[in-house]
């Protein structure tokens, strides 16, 4: 009878550990989704305002140089925008490469559980 109770307790413990890890995974996913939404909203606000400011600045430069060097002003403003686009693209690629993996905390906890069940010290 003691063996059956021990096996039942072990099964209950494993089921509870699995439930806890699943709850942690759900929190990780929710946290990532919330963070992504906040970053997207901030990115959109910054992009719209920056584009408006750059457009106004570009128009000002072209108007100021219209009589003396309009072609040079248009080329210079265009090159400035191309350089900005290249820089933004580079930073976007770097940000995507350096993001933390999805469910990293959950996977770390599962590794700890496996180590403890296998009798290894963490």
Secondary structure, 3 states (H helix, E strand, C coil): CHHHHHHHHHHHHHHHHHHHHHHHHHHHHHHHHHHHHHHHHHHHHHHHHHHHHHHHHHHHHHHHCHHHHHHHHHHHHHHHHHHHHHHHHHHHHHHHHCCCCCCHHHHHHHHHHHHHHCCCCC
